[in-house]
Structures are given as C-alpha cells and as structure tokens.
Amino acid sequence: MSDIPLPNARDQIIADLNQKMDQFFASGKTAEQISSVVSGEKQGLGAPSYSKQLRRARDKDAVRLEELVEAGMTLLEAAKEMGMEAKWAHLIAKESIIRFAEPS
C-alpha cells in the first residue's frame, strides 16, 4: 500500500466541469434560458393527466348512476345495469355523493 492519498472524485468532476465551462464561454458562446415546455419539466403539483382522465370518465358515469337511483335501483342492480363492478359503482357514488336505495 502506498501512502499517496487518492484524489477526491467529486473535486475532479467539479474541476473538469469548470474547465469545460471556461472553454465554452471563452469561445464566445453564451448560455440561454430554456422554457419548461421545451425542456420537459413539469411545473406544479397535481394529479397526472391519466388520473384526471379517469375522474372525467367517472363523472360521466355518475350521471347514469344518478338516473338509476331515481329509478329506485340498489347499488348492485345499478352496477349490473351499467356493466361494471360494484366497487367502481360504489367509488363513483361516494365521489358524487349519491345515495342508493337499501337492498330489500
């Protein structure tokens, strides 16, 4: 083993980057601001577009569920009528505050 210390990799990377930046600006080039639309960066927080798309679809189904409630159907009957699982009908009803008739 030698007593020569190993160079710090982080310091080497920073020195190399600084050298390349100096060469870039010395050649007369300038830095420019790239808008977030071009760079692909997403701004802000929120649900992804797919989640919003699913919510819009559930909102459309909520209208039909509301009609079936007015017809006096239960949750299971309405789910069968719409061709969906009861858990999805329950989710839509819960989101849209729809009250179903109790099963008899």
N, CA, C and O atoms as CSV, one atom per row, in Angstrom:
chain,resi,resn,atom,element,x,y,z
A,1,MET,N,N,0.839,-1.177,0.000
A,1,MET,CA,C,0.000,0.000,0.000
A,1,MET,C,C,0.882,1.239,0.000
A,1,MET,O,O,1.932,1.283,0.642
A,2,SER,N,N,0.445,2.199,-0.708
A,2,SER,CA,C,1.203,3.442,-0.751
A,2,SER,C,C,0.546,4.475,0.152
A,2,SER,O,O,-0.640,4.391,0.473
A,3,ASP,N,N,1.334,5.425,0.540
A,3,ASP,CA,C,0.829,6.481,1.412
A,3,ASP,C,C,0.323,7.679,0.624
A,3,ASP,O,O,0.055,8.733,1.201
A,4,ILE,N,N,0.190,7.525,-0.687
A,4,ILE,CA,C,-0.291,8.623,-1.523
A,4,ILE,C,C,-1.817,8.659,-1.432
A,4,ILE,O,O,-2.475,7.665,-1.740
A,5,PRO,N,N,-2.375,9.773,-1.018
A,5,PRO,CA,C,-3.841,9.842,-0.916
A,5,PRO,C,C,-4.481,9.839,-2.306
A,5,PRO,O,O,-3.944,10.403,-3.261
A,6,LEU,N,N,-5.630,9.196,-2.389
A,6,LEU,CA,C,-6.375,9.169,-3.640
A,6,LEU,C,C,-7.077,10.514,-3.835
A,6,LEU,O,O,-7.562,11.111,-2.873
A,7,PRO,N,N,-7.130,10.987,-5.079
A,7,PRO,CA,C,-7.829,12.249,-5.317
A,7,PRO,C,C,-9.336,12.078,-5.093
A,7,PRO,O,O,-9.903,11.009,-5.319
A,8,ASN,N,N,-9.944,13.142,-4.654
A,8,ASN,CA,C,-11.386,13.144,-4.402
A,8,ASN,C,C,-12.111,13.189,-5.754
A,8,ASN,O,O,-11.915,14.121,-6.534
A,9,ALA,N,N,-12.937,12.192,-6.024
A,9,ALA,CA,C,-13.629,12.095,-7.307
A,9,ALA,C,C,-14.553,13.290,-7.529
A,9,ALA,O,O,-14.662,13.796,-8.646
A,10,ARG,N,N,-15.209,13.734,-6.480
A,10,ARG,CA,C,-16.128,14.874,-6.610
A,10,ARG,C,C,-15.376,16.129,-7.024
A,10,ARG,O,O,-15.829,16.876,-7.892
A,11,ASP,N,N,-14.230,16.357,-6.401
A,11,ASP,CA,C,-13.428,17.530,-6.752
A,11,ASP,C,C,-12.927,17.457,-8.194
A,11,ASP,O,O,-12.838,18.478,-8.876
A,12,GLN,N,N,-12.600,16.247,-8.655
A,12,GLN,CA,C,-12.148,16.085,-10.036
A,12,GLN,C,C,-13.276,16.407,-11.029
A,12,GLN,O,O,-13.050,17.056,-12.050
A,13,ILE,N,N,-14.464,15.952,-10.718
A,13,ILE,CA,C,-15.613,16.210,-11.597
A,13,ILE,C,C,-15.915,17.703,-11.654
A,13,ILE,O,O,-16.175,18.250,-12.726
A,14,ILE,N,N,-15.880,18.356,-10.505
A,14,ILE,CA,C,-16.156,19.799,-10.464
A,14,ILE,C,C,-15.088,20.570,-11.223
A,14,ILE,O,O,-15.409,21.513,-11.946
A,15,ALA,N,N,-13.817,20.184,-11.070
A,15,ALA,CA,C,-12.730,20.856,-11.778
A,15,ALA,C,C,-12.869,20.674,-13.288
A,15,ALA,O,O,-12.640,21.607,-14.059
A,16,ASP,N,N,-13.249,19.456,-13.705
A,16,ASP,CA,C,-13.442,19.189,-15.134
A,16,ASP,C,C,-14.609,20.009,-15.687
A,16,ASP,O,O,-14.520,20.574,-16.777
A,17,LEU,N,N,-15.700,20.069,-14.927
A,17,LEU,CA,C,-16.860,20.856,-15.348
A,17,LEU,C,C,-16.514,22.339,-15.460
A,17,LEU,O,O,-16.900,23.000,-16.424
A,18,ASN,N,N,-15.794,22.853,-14.484
A,18,ASN,CA,C,-15.385,24.259,-14.533
A,18,ASN,C,C,-14.492,24.538,-15.737
A,18,ASN,O,O,-14.613,25.584,-16.375
A,19,GLN,N,N,-13.595,23.605,-16.045
A,19,GLN,CA,C,-12.711,23.767,-17.208
A,19,GLN,C,C,-13.532,23.812,-18.495
A,19,GLN,O,O,-13.276,24.644,-19.366
A,20,LYS,N,N,-14.513,22.924,-18.617
A,20,LYS,CA,C,-15.353,22.894,-19.814
A,20,LYS,C,C,-16.208,24.157,-19.926
A,20,LYS,O,O,-16.423,24.666,-21.026
A,21,MET,N,N,-16.696,24.661,-18.792
A,21,MET,CA,C,-17.474,25.901,-18.825
A,21,MET,C,C,-16.601,27.072,-19.258
A,21,MET,O,O,-17.034,27.918,-20.040
A,22,ASP,N,N,-15.379,27.120,-18.753
A,22,ASP,CA,C,-14.453,28.187,-19.153
A,22,ASP,C,C,-14.171,28.133,-20.652
A,22,ASP,O,O,-14.132,29.170,-21.315
A,23,GLN,N,N,-13.974,26.935,-21.185
A,23,GLN,CA,C,-13.739,26.784,-22.625
A,23,GLN,C,C,-14.962,27.233,-23.422
A,23,GLN,O,O,-14.828,27.882,-24.459
A,24,PHE,N,N,-16.151,26.885,-22.935
A,24,PHE,CA,C,-17.391,27.247,-23.621
A,24,PHE,C,C,-17.539,28.768,-23.711
A,24,PHE,O,O,-17.786,29.307,-24.790
A,25,PHE,N,N,-17.388,29.453,-22.581
A,25,PHE,CA,C,-17.564,30.904,-22.565
A,25,PHE,C,C,-16.394,31.624,-23.241
A,25,PHE,O,O,-16.582,32.707,-23.796
A,26,ALA,N,N,-15.190,31.041,-23.206
A,26,ALA,CA,C,-14.026,31.649,-23.851
A,26,ALA,C,C,-14.165,31.629,-25.370
A,26,ALA,O,O,-13.585,32.467,-26.060
A,27,SER,N,N,-14.934,30.674,-25.890
A,27,SER,CA,C,-15.116,30.592,-27.342
A,27,SER,C,C,-16.168,31.580,-27.838
A,27,SER,O,O,-16.457,31.622,-29.033
A,28,GLY,N,N,-16.745,32.378,-26.932
A,28,GLY,CA,C,-17.699,33.415,-27.325
A,28,GLY,C,C,-19.153,32.977,-27.246
A,28,GLY,O,O,-20.044,33.754,-27.591
A,29,LYS,N,N,-19.412,31.779,-26.810
A,29,LYS,CA,C,-20.793,31.293,-26.695
A,29,LYS,C,C,-21.423,31.840,-25.419
A,29,LYS,O,O,-20.733,32.225,-24.475
A,30,THR,N,N,-22.763,31.862,-25.419
A,30,THR,CA,C,-23.483,32.353,-24.244
A,30,THR,C,C,-24.509,31.315,-23.807
A,30,THR,O,O,-24.938,30.478,-24.601
A,31,ALA,N,N,-24.890,31.378,-22.558
A,31,ALA,CA,C,-25.918,30.493,-22.022
A,31,ALA,C,C,-27.284,31.096,-22.311
A,31,ALA,O,O,-27.429,32.317,-22.381
A,32,GLU,N,N,-28.275,30.244,-22.479
A,32,GLU,CA,C,-29.625,30.743,-22.720
A,32,GLU,C,C,-30.619,29.995,-21.847
A,32,GLU,O,O,-30.393,28.842,-21.478
A,33,GLN,N,N,-31.712,30.655,-21.521
A,33,GLN,CA,C,-32.760,30.065,-20.689
A,33,GLN,C,C,-33.692,29.255,-21.587
A,33,GLN,O,O,-34.179,29.765,-22.597
A,34,ILE,N,N,-33.942,27.999,-21.226
A,34,ILE,CA,C,-34.850,27.139,-21.980
A,34,ILE,C,C,-36.160,27.082,-21.214
A,34,ILE,O,O,-36.173,26.823,-20.011
A,35,SER,N,N,-37.266,27.325,-21.915
A,35,SER,CA,C,-38.568,27.314,-21.245
A,35,SER,C,C,-38.899,25.902,-20.786
A,35,SER,O,O,-38.388,24.927,-21.337
A,36,SER,N,N,-39.751,25.795,-19.781
A,36,SER,CA,C,-40.068,24.492,-19.210
A,36,SER,C,C,-40.838,23.611,-20.189
A,36,SER,O,O,-40.774,22.386,-20.084
A,37,VAL,N,N,-41.553,24.193,-21.124
A,37,VAL,CA,C,-42.299,23.409,-22.109
A,37,VAL,C,C,-41.326,22.645,-23.007
A,37,VAL,O,O,-41.560,21.481,-23.332
A,38,VAL,N,N,-40.247,23.295,-23.403
A,38,VAL,CA,C,-39.259,22.672,-24.278
A,38,VAL,C,C,-38.418,21.660,-23.514
A,38,VAL,O,O,-38.063,20.611,-24.050
A,39,SER,N,N,-38.102,21.971,-22.279
A,39,SER,CA,C,-37.216,21.111,-21.508
A,39,SER,C,C,-37.907,19.851,-21.013
A,39,SER,O,O,-37.234,18.877,-20.677
A,40,GLY,N,N,-39.229,19.845,-20.960
A,40,GLY,CA,C,-39.960,18.680,-20.495
A,40,GLY,C,C,-40.202,18.671,-19.000
A,40,GLY,O,O,-40.772,17.716,-18.473
A,41,GLU,N,N,-39.778,19.722,-18.304
A,41,GLU,CA,C,-40.015,19.798,-16.874
A,41,GLU,C,C,-41.495,20.053,-16.621
A,41,GLU,O,O,-42.140,20.807,-17.350
A,42,LYS,N,N,-42.022,19.420,-15.584
A,42,LYS,CA,C,-43.410,19.647,-15.214
A,42,LYS,C,C,-43.446,20.661,-14.092
A,42,LYS,O,O,-42.646,20.598,-13.159
A,43,GLN,N,N,-44.369,21.588,-14.183
A,43,GLN,CA,C,-44.472,22.613,-13.152
A,43,GLN,C,C,-45.648,22.307,-12.249
A,43,GLN,O,O,-46.687,21.819,-12.692
A,44,GLY,N,N,-45.466,22.600,-10.998
A,44,GLY,CA,C,-46.543,22.476,-10.042
A,44,GLY,C,C,-46.833,21.039,-9.658
A,44,GLY,O,O,-46.279,20.092,-10.216
A,45,LEU,N,N,-47.712,20.913,-8.695
A,45,LEU,CA,C,-48.116,19.606,-8.220
A,45,LEU,C,C,-49.510,19.320,-8.718
A,45,LEU,O,O,-50.226,20.233,-9.130
A,46,GLY,N,N,-49.896,18.087,-8.685
A,46,GLY,CA,C,-51.240,17.744,-9.085
A,46,GLY,C,C,-51.290,16.336,-9.635
A,46,GLY,O,O,-50.270,15.670,-9.818
A,47,ALA,N,N,-52.490,15.915,-9.887
A,47,ALA,CA,C,-52.670,14.566,-10.404
A,47,ALA,C,C,-52.196,14.487,-11.843
A,47,ALA,O,O,-52.347,15.438,-12.609
A,48,PRO,N,N,-51.628,13.359,-12.201
A,48,PRO,CA,C,-51.232,13.183,-13.589
A,48,PRO,C,C,-52.453,13.211,-14.504
A,48,PRO,O,O,-53.582,13.033,-14.048
A,49,SER,N,N,-52.225,13.429,-15.759
A,49,SER,CA,C,-53.338,13.571,-16.691
A,49,SER,C,C,-54.180,12.301,-16.766
A,49,SER,O,O,-55.388,12.386,-16.986
A,50,TYR,N,N,-53.573,11.120,-16.589
A,50,TYR,CA,C,-54.343,9.877,-16.650
A,50,TYR,C,C,-55.347,9.810,-15.503
A,50,TYR,O,O,-56.472,9.346,-15.690
A,51,SER,N,N,-54.952,10.266,-14.330
A,51,SER,CA,C,-55.873,10.280,-13.192
A,51,SER,C,C,-57.039,11.225,-13.466
A,51,SER,O,O,-58.187,10.928,-13.135
A,52,LYS,N,N,-56.728,12.360,-14.071
A,52,LYS,CA,C,-57.781,13.314,-14.414
A,52,LYS,C,C,-58.713,12.724,-15.465
A,52,LYS,O,O,-59.923,12.948,-15.427
A,53,GLN,N,N,-58.151,11.978,-16.395
A,53,GLN,CA,C,-58.952,11.339,-17.438
A,53,GLN,C,C,-59.897,10.315,-16.819
A,53,GLN,O,O,-61.066,10.247,-17.198
A,54,LEU,N,N,-59.407,9.520,-15.873
A,54,LEU,CA,C,-60.254,8.543,-15.202
A,54,LEU,C,C,-61.354,9.230,-14.409
A,54,LEU,O,O,-62.489,8.755,-14.374
A,55,ARG,N,N,-61.020,10.346,-13.771
A,55,ARG,CA,C,-62.022,11.079,-12.991
A,55,ARG,C,C,-63.117,11.624,-13.902
A,55,ARG,O,O,-64.292,11.593,-13.537
A,56,ARG,N,N,-62.750,12.126,-15.088
A,56,ARG,CA,C,-63.764,12.621,-16.036
A,56,ARG,C,C,-64.689,11.488,-16.464
A,56,ARG,O,O,-65.896,11.685,-16.600
A,57,ALA,N,N,-64.124,10.301,-16.676
A,57,ALA,CA,C,-64.945,9.150,-17.067
A,57,ALA,C,C,-65.900,8.774,-15.932
A,57,ALA,O,O,-67.062,8.454,-16.180
A,58,ARG,N,N,-65.414,8.811,-14.695
A,58,ARG,CA,C,-66.292,8.504,-13.556
A,58,ARG,C,C,-67.379,9.556,-13.406
A,58,ARG,O,O,-68.508,9.230,-13.039
A,59,ASP,N,N,-67.053,10.813,-13.684
A,59,ASP,CA,C,-68.060,11.871,-13.610
A,59,ASP,C,C,-69.173,11.641,-14.629
A,59,ASP,O,O,-70.342,11.911,-14.352
A,60,LYS,N,N,-68.804,11.138,-15.816
A,60,LYS,CA,C,-69.823,10.830,-16.825
A,60,LYS,C,C,-70.704,9.673,-16.361
A,60,LYS,O,O,-71.919,9.686,-16.558
A,61,ASP,N,N,-70.074,8.669,-15.741
A,61,ASP,CA,C,-70.844,7.527,-15.241
A,61,ASP,C,C,-71.748,7.930,-14.079
A,61,ASP,O,O,-72.787,7.311,-13.854
A,62,ALA,N,N,-71.354,8.959,-13.346
A,62,ALA,CA,C,-72.151,9.409,-12.203
A,62,ALA,C,C,-73.527,9.887,-12.653
A,62,ALA,O,O,-74.506,9.723,-11.926
A,63,VAL,N,N,-73.609,10.467,-13.824
A,63,VAL,CA,C,-74.906,10.936,-14.341
A,63,VAL,C,C,-75.853,9.753,-14.526
A,63,VAL,O,O,-77.025,9.813,-14.152
A,64,ARG,N,N,-75.321,8.670,-15.112
A,64,ARG,CA,C,-76.139,7.468,-15.329
A,64,ARG,C,C,-76.516,6.829,-13.992
A,64,ARG,O,O,-77.646,6.371,-13.821
A,65,LEU,N,N,-75.579,6.797,-13.049
A,65,LEU,CA,C,-75.886,6.240,-11.731
A,65,LEU,C,C,-76.997,7.035,-11.048
A,65,LEU,O,O,-77.875,6.460,-10.405
A,66,GLU,N,N,-76.953,8.336,-11.188
A,66,GLU,CA,C,-77.988,9.193,-10.595
A,66,GLU,C,C,-79.367,8.853,-11.180
A,66,GLU,O,O,-80.366,8.821,-10.461
A,67,GLU,N,N,-79.403,8.601,-12.490
A,67,GLU,CA,C,-80.672,8.217,-13.132
A,67,GLU,C,C,-81.182,6.893,-12.582
A,67,GLU,O,O,-82.382,6.726,-12.362
A,68,LEU,N,N,-80.264,5.951,-12.359
A,68,LEU,CA,C,-80.669,4.644,-11.844
A,68,LEU,C,C,-81.140,4.741,-10.391
A,68,LEU,O,O,-82.016,3.985,-9.970
A,69,VAL,N,N,-80.565,5.663,-9.631
A,69,VAL,CA,C,-81.010,5.890,-8.250
A,69,VAL,C,C,-82.442,6.390,-8.269
A,69,VAL,O,O,-83.279,5.936,-7.489
A,70,GLU,N,N,-82.718,7.328,-9.163
A,70,GLU,CA,C,-84.075,7.878,-9.247
A,70,GLU,C,C,-85.077,6.819,-9.668
A,70,GLU,O,O,-86.266,6.914,-9.362
A,71,ALA,N,N,-84.581,5.798,-10.383
A,71,ALA,CA,C,-85.453,4.689,-10.775
A,71,ALA,C,C,-85.648,3.702,-9.628
A,71,ALA,O,O,-86.439,2.766,-9.750
A,72,GLY,N,N,-84.933,3.899,-8.504
A,72,GLY,CA,C,-85.118,3.070,-7.316
A,72,GLY,C,C,-84.220,1.852,-7.251
A,72,GLY,O,O,-84.514,0.927,-6.494
A,73,MET,N,N,-83.145,1.813,-8.009
A,73,MET,CA,C,-82.247,0.653,-8.003
A,73,MET,C,C,-81.274,0.715,-6.834
A,73,MET,O,O,-80.959,1.786,-6.315
A,74,THR,N,N,-80.806,-0.469,-6.436
A,74,THR,CA,C,-79.761,-0.557,-5.420
A,74,THR,C,C,-78.403,-0.427,-6.105
A,74,THR,O,O,-78.314,-0.363,-7.331
A,75,LEU,N,N,-77.360,-0.388,-5.298
A,75,LEU,CA,C,-76.015,-0.261,-5.831
A,75,LEU,C,C,-75.651,-1.441,-6.732
A,75,LEU,O,O,-75.112,-1.246,-7.822
A,76,LEU,N,N,-75.940,-2.653,-6.286
A,76,LEU,CA,C,-75.613,-3.845,-7.087
A,76,LEU,C,C,-76.412,-3.886,-8.386
A,76,LEU,O,O,-75.875,-4.232,-9.439
A,77,GLU,N,N,-77.675,-3.537,-8.313
A,77,GLU,CA,C,-78.508,-3.530,-9.523
A,77,GLU,C,C,-78.008,-2.496,-10.526
A,77,GLU,O,O,-77.959,-2.763,-11.726
A,78,ALA,N,N,-77.642,-1.330,-10.039
A,78,ALA,CA,C,-77.146,-0.278,-10.927
A,78,ALA,C,C,-75.811,-0.672,-11.548
A,78,ALA,O,O,-75.566,-0.395,-12.722
A,79,ALA,N,N,-74.955,-1.311,-10.772
A,79,ALA,CA,C,-73.666,-1.753,-11.298
A,79,ALA,C,C,-73.861,-2.787,-12.408
A,79,ALA,O,O,-73.197,-2.732,-13.443
A,80,LYS,N,N,-74.776,-3.726,-12.181
A,80,LYS,CA,C,-75.062,-4.730,-13.220
A,80,LYS,C,C,-75.647,-4.068,-14.461
A,80,LYS,O,O,-75.296,-4.425,-15.585
A,81,GLU,N,N,-76.519,-3.125,-14.261
A,81,GLU,CA,C,-77.152,-2.414,-15.380
A,81,GLU,C,C,-76.114,-1.673,-16.225
A,81,GLU,O,O,-76.221,-1.618,-17.450
A,82,MET,N,N,-75.120,-1.109,-15.560
A,82,MET,CA,C,-74.086,-0.351,-16.270
A,82,MET,C,C,-72.938,-1.229,-16.753
A,82,MET,O,O,-72.070,-0.764,-17.492
A,83,GLY,N,N,-72.927,-2.500,-16.338
A,83,GLY,CA,C,-71.872,-3.409,-16.773
A,83,GLY,C,C,-70.543,-3.148,-16.093
A,83,GLY,O,O,-69.489,-3.288,-16.714
A,84,MET,N,N,-70.580,-2.770,-14.822
A,84,MET,CA,C,-69.343,-2.514,-14.082
A,84,MET,C,C,-69.395,-3.250,-12.759
A,84,MET,O,O,-70.452,-3.710,-12.329
A,85,GLU,N,N,-68.249,-3.353,-12.124
A,85,GLU,CA,C,-68.169,-3.983,-10.817
A,85,GLU,C,C,-68.782,-3.056,-9.769
A,85,GLU,O,O,-68.784,-1.833,-9.912
A,86,ALA,N,N,-69.293,-3.670,-8.728
A,86,ALA,CA,C,-69.950,-2.903,-7.671
A,86,ALA,C,C,-68.978,-1.950,-6.973
A,86,ALA,O,O,-69.375,-0.873,-6.529
A,87,LYS,N,N,-67.701,-2.348,-6.876
A,87,LYS,CA,C,-66.750,-1.467,-6.179
A,87,LYS,C,C,-66.541,-0.167,-6.944
A,87,LYS,O,O,-66.319,0.878,-6.333
A,88,TRP,N,N,-66.610,-0.217,-8.294
A,88,TRP,CA,C,-66.460,1.014,-9.082
A,88,TRP,C,C,-67.706,1.876,-8.955
A,88,TRP,O,O,-67.624,3.101,-8.863
A,89,ALA,N,N,-68.861,1.221,-8.952
A,89,ALA,CA,C,-70.107,1.973,-8.761
A,89,ALA,C,C,-70.113,2.627,-7.387
A,89,ALA,O,O,-70.570,3.759,-7.229
A,90,HIS,N,N,-69.602,1.902,-6.391
A,90,HIS,CA,C,-69.534,2.459,-5.035
A,90,HIS,C,C,-68.589,3.656,-4.990
A,90,HIS,O,O,-68.897,4.663,-4.352
A,91,LEU,N,N,-67.437,3.555,-5.664
A,91,LEU,CA,C,-66.486,4.671,-5.710
A,91,LEU,C,C,-67.113,5.899,-6.372
A,91,LEU,O,O,-66.981,7.015,-5.871
A,92,ILE,N,N,-67.791,5.689,-7.492
A,92,ILE,CA,C,-68.423,6.805,-8.205
A,92,ILE,C,C,-69.508,7.434,-7.332
A,92,ILE,O,O,-69.622,8.658,-7.258
A,93,ALA,N,N,-70.297,6.598,-6.678
A,93,ALA,CA,C,-71.362,7.109,-5.809
A,93,ALA,C,C,-70.780,7.880,-4.636
A,93,ALA,O,O,-71.322,8.908,-4.229
A,94,LYS,N,N,-69.682,7.385,-4.099
A,94,LYS,CA,C,-69.049,8.059,-2.960
A,94,LYS,C,C,-68.479,9.410,-3.379
A,94,LYS,O,O,-68.632,10.395,-2.658
A,95,GLU,N,N,-67.817,9.465,-4.548
A,95,GLU,CA,C,-67.247,10.721,-5.031
A,95,GLU,C,C,-68.323,11.744,-5.365
A,95,GLU,O,O,-68.141,12.944,-5.156
A,96,SER,N,N,-69.440,11.259,-5.886
A,96,SER,CA,C,-70.502,12.160,-6.353
A,96,SER,C,C,-71.616,12.342,-5.326
A,96,SER,O,O,-72.618,13.000,-5.608
A,97,ILE,N,N,-71.451,11.768,-4.147
A,97,ILE,CA,C,-72.420,11.854,-3.059
A,97,ILE,C,C,-73.800,11.409,-3.548
A,97,ILE,O,O,-74.769,12.165,-3.485
A,98,ILE,N,N,-73.869,10.182,-4.029
A,98,ILE,CA,C,-75.124,9.588,-4.500
A,98,ILE,C,C,-75.571,8.563,-3.468
A,98,ILE,O,O,-74.794,7.688,-3.086
A,99,ARG,N,N,-76.807,8.664,-3.019
A,99,ARG,CA,C,-77.370,7.733,-2.034
A,99,ARG,C,C,-78.254,6.728,-2.768
A,99,ARG,O,O,-79.177,7.105,-3.490
A,100,PHE,N,N,-77.960,5.445,-2.572
A,100,PHE,CA,C,-78.755,4.375,-3.193
A,100,PHE,C,C,-79.799,3.850,-2.230
A,100,PHE,O,O,-79.685,3.998,-1.014
A,101,ALA,N,N,-80.827,3.229,-2.807
A,101,ALA,CA,C,-81.859,2.587,-2.006
A,101,ALA,C,C,-81.252,1.359,-1.333
A,101,ALA,O,O,-80.359,0.720,-1.890
A,102,GLU,N,N,-81.730,1.034,-0.152
A,102,GLU,CA,C,-81.253,-0.143,0.565
A,102,GLU,C,C,-81.763,-1.406,-0.123
A,102,GLU,O,O,-82.892,-1.426,-0.615
A,103,PRO,N,N,-80.934,-2.475,-0.165
A,103,PRO,CA,C,-81.419,-3.714,-0.781
A,103,PRO,C,C,-82.588,-4.300,0.031
A,103,PRO,O,O,-82.627,-4.200,1.257
A,104,SER,N,N,-83.517,-4.901,-0.680
A,104,SER,CA,C,-84.690,-5.449,0.013
A,104,SER,C,C,-84.645,-6.945,0.090
A,104,SER,O,O,-85.556,-7.562,0.642
